[in-house]
């Protein structure tokens, strides 16, 4: 669902293709607590995006739980790009159906 939303954001021109590579989206979602994933898509989308919008992303790790997700190496993502993705998710939700 979140990768499809990312594809929609790219298609609509709300983010560029290099903002959120697939692996980094997976890592971002890996850091969201299980309790935020609900019993339906609507609740899950809203709860996950709200969580990501409110949490300090600095402590997020890659899925191996060893490497910080954010940093300056080629294997890491930037917080500003993650925030662009999260903002895009919010915009997509708020503008859906318009």
Secondary structure, DSSP 8 states (H G I E B T S, - for coil): -HHHHHHHHHHTTSS-TTSS-HHHHHHHHHTS-GGGS-SSHHHHHHHHHHHHHHS-GGG-B-TTSSSBSBSSSTTSB-HHHHHHHHHHHHHHHHHTT-
